[in-house]
Structures are given as structure tokens and as C-alpha cells.
């Protein structure tokens, strides 16, 4: 199962992504409004089965708190950040905390869905390569 967890105040991104993945049964798009709840659910998943999207509109401190909590717990999975406003002062700090994609400006659900698909496809490709290498090594 491919999981996309979204932290946002209202379910705008979630509903847009659900529409993008409509009819694809191997995708689960789930929204959260509390950072701690998202963290508890996310830590039960592996990096291979999860992408997290955080809407900075929920608050910079909440966003940074989630990323710091993940670092402290040594939990690693891909995180995307969405912000309507530019993040000039925060961009490098967010990247240092492990964010792999920043989406600023208007919400582009097609682009976010494409990046999610790319992540999961590249993860599947890496797993297949590792399996082939392991078979050769055995």
C-alpha cells in the first residue's frame, strides 16, 4: 500500500490528492490536523510505503516540531512541504531537517501526485535492484 499522510488544518490537499489518485486502489491518502497524531501513525510505516506532506499554513512551529521529532526518534521517510507563501528564510533549515521537496505558491495537486508516484516508483526500482544483487551474492 502506498500511503500519503497530509498534515493540514482543513482537508484541502487531501481532497485534491484523493481526486488525483481516484480509481487507484493501492493508494491511501489520509489527513491529520494534529502533529502528534500524524507522528504516531507515520512511525508505524516504513520509508518505502509512506510520503508525508505538511502544509506550512498549519504553523511554522508545528511543522518544525514534527521534523525535529522525527530526527530525535531516528524515523526517516520522505517529507514534502507546501506553502502558499515563499519560504526564503526557512528553505535551507527545512532541507537540513530532511525535507525532499518544497512546493510554494498555488497548490498544484497534479505535480504533488506526480512526485509521490515518482518516489514510490523509484523505491520499487531500488528494491528490485537490491533483490537482484542479493540473488547474485547468494
C-alpha positions as CSV (number, residue, x, y, z in Angstrom):
1,X,0.0,0.0,0.0
2,X,1.3,3.5,-0.9
3,X,0.4,5.9,1.9
4,X,0.4,9.7,1.7
5,X,-0.2,11.4,5.0
6,X,-1.1,15.1,5.0
7,X,-0.8,17.5,7.9
8,X,-3.1,20.5,7.3
9,X,-5.8,22.5,9.1
10,X,-8.5,21.7,6.6
11,X,-8.7,18.8,4.2
12,X,-7.9,20.8,1.0
13,X,-4.7,18.9,0.0
14,X,-6.2,15.6,1.0
15,X,-9.3,16.0,-1.1
16,X,-7.2,17.2,-4.1
17,X,-4.9,14.2,-3.9
18,X,-7.8,11.8,-3.4
19,X,-9.1,13.1,-6.7
20,X,-5.7,12.6,-8.3
21,X,-5.5,9.0,-7.2
22,X,-9.1,8.2,-7.8
23,X,-9.6,4.6,-9.0
24,X,-6.1,3.6,-7.9
25,X,-6.7,1.0,-5.2
26,X,-3.1,0.8,-3.9
27,X,-3.1,4.4,-2.6
28,X,-4.3,5.6,0.8
29,X,-4.5,9.4,1.3
30,X,-5.0,10.4,4.9
31,X,-5.3,13.8,6.5
32,X,-4.2,14.8,10.0
33,X,-4.8,18.1,11.9
34,X,-2.6,17.2,14.9
35,X,1.2,16.9,14.5
36,X,1.4,14.3,17.3
37,X,-1.2,12.1,15.8
38,X,0.5,12.2,12.4
39,X,3.8,11.3,14.0
40,X,2.3,8.3,15.8
41,X,0.8,6.9,12.6
42,X,3.8,7.7,10.5
43,X,6.3,5.9,12.7
44,X,4.3,2.7,12.1
45,X,5.2,2.9,8.4
46,X,8.4,2.4,6.6
47,X,10.1,4.9,4.2
48,X,9.2,2.6,1.3
49,X,5.4,2.9,2.0
50,X,5.0,6.5,3.1
51,X,5.2,10.1,2.0
52,X,4.3,12.9,4.4
53,X,3.1,16.3,3.1
54,X,2.9,19.2,5.5
55,X,1.0,22.4,4.8
56,X,3.0,25.2,6.5
57,X,-0.3,27.0,6.9
58,X,-0.8,24.9,10.0
59,X,2.1,26.9,11.5
60,X,5.9,27.0,11.2
61,X,6.5,25.9,14.8
62,X,4.2,22.8,14.3
63,X,6.0,21.9,11.0
64,X,9.4,22.3,12.6
65,X,8.3,20.3,15.7
66,X,7.2,17.4,13.6
67,X,10.5,17.3,11.7
68,X,12.6,17.6,14.9
69,X,10.5,14.8,16.5
70,X,11.3,12.6,13.5
71,X,15.0,13.3,13.8
72,X,15.1,12.6,17.5
73,X,13.3,9.3,17.1
74,X,15.5,8.4,14.1
75,X,12.4,8.0,12.0
76,X,13.1,8.6,8.3
77,X,10.5,8.9,5.5
78,X,10.2,11.4,2.7
79,X,8.6,14.7,3.6
80,X,7.2,17.4,1.3
81,X,6.3,20.9,2.4
82,X,3.6,23.0,0.9
83,X,3.3,26.7,1.5
84,X,1.3,29.4,-0.3
85,X,3.9,32.0,0.7
86,X,7.6,31.8,-0.2
87,X,9.8,30.1,2.4
88,X,13.0,32.1,1.7
89,X,14.1,32.1,5.4
90,X,13.1,28.5,6.1
91,X,14.1,26.7,2.9
92,X,17.6,25.6,4.0
93,X,16.5,24.8,7.5
94,X,13.7,22.6,6.2
95,X,16.1,20.8,3.8
96,X,18.6,20.3,6.7
97,X,15.7,18.6,8.6
98,X,15.2,16.2,5.8
99,X,12.5,17.7,3.5
100,X,13.0,16.4,0.0
101,X,10.6,18.8,-1.9
102,X,9.2,22.2,-1.3
103,X,6.1,23.4,-3.2
104,X,5.4,27.1,-2.9
105,X,2.7,29.3,-4.4
106,X,-0.6,27.9,-5.6
107,X,-1.4,24.3,-4.9
108,X,-0.6,22.0,-7.8
109,X,-2.1,18.7,-6.9
110,X,-1.1,17.1,-10.3
111,X,2.6,18.0,-9.5
112,X,2.4,16.7,-6.0
113,X,0.8,13.4,-7.2
114,X,3.5,13.1,-9.8
115,X,6.2,13.5,-7.2
116,X,4.5,10.9,-5.0
117,X,4.3,8.5,-7.9
118,X,8.0,9.1,-8.7
119,X,9.0,8.4,-5.1
120,X,7.2,5.1,-4.9
121,X,8.3,4.1,-8.4
122,X,12.0,4.8,-7.6
123,X,11.6,3.0,-4.3
124,X,10.2,-0.1,-6.1
125,X,13.0,0.1,-8.6
126,X,15.7,0.2,-5.8
127,X,14.1,-2.7,-4.1
128,X,14.2,-4.8,-7.3
129,X,17.8,-3.9,-7.9
130,X,18.7,-4.8,-4.3
131,X,16.9,-8.1,-4.7
132,X,18.8,-8.9,-7.9
133,X,22.1,-8.0,-6.2
134,X,21.2,-10.2,-3.2
135,X,20.4,-13.2,-5.6
136,X,23.8,-12.7,-7.3
137,X,25.6,-12.5,-3.9
138,X,23.9,-15.7,-2.7
